[in-house]
Amino acid sequence: MGKGMRAGKRPKQSGGKDMQKQMQQMQALQKKMDEKQAEIDEMEVTATSGGGAVEVAVSGKKEIKNIKIDPQVIDPDDVEMLQDLIMAAANEAIRQMEELSRNEMEKLTGSLGLPPGMM
């Protein structure tokens, strides 16, 4: 061992600049992610059920924006069927929006090599 060196000690490195650069990169990524989320919030997907008898539109905020129901599927004696059609279309629209959102974010974070769901 050289003079002034102790076992287990490492020479000091100038890591301050590296850390600052990493922080700037993370801040830039966070800004891009915020911008992408704002874009996603404005997007809208539509899903149907019952062969198009019920149509539900969902925003990027996962809020139902519109529901269209074909009058021919409205049967006062079978309200349950209509409820099921609405629920199926709404759930599918939400699933599609979640997938779209995940894909859009992975475009930004994919290069980081993080496991899915970490960002």
KAMO-V586525 format. One record per backbone hydrogen bond with DSSP energy under -1.0 kcal/mol. NH is the residue of the N-H (numbers start at 1). CO is the residue of the C=O. If there is no record, write none. Layout:
NH:CO
NH:CO
//
This chain:
5:2
9:6
15:13
19:15
20:16
21:17
22:18
23:19
24:20
25:21
26:22
27:23
28:24
29:25
30:26
31:27
32:28
33:29
34:30
35:31
36:32
37:33
38:34
39:35
40:36
41:37
43:40
45:58
47:56
49:54
54:49
55:68
56:47
57:66
58:45
59:63
60:43
62:59
65:57
66:57
68:55
70:53
73:70
74:71
75:73
78:75
82:78
83:79
84:80
85:81
86:82
87:83
88:84
89:85
90:86
91:87
92:88
93:89
94:90
95:91
96:92
97:93
98:94
99:95
100:96
101:97
102:98
103:99
104:100
105:101
106:102
107:103
109:105
110:106
112:109
113:110
118:115
//
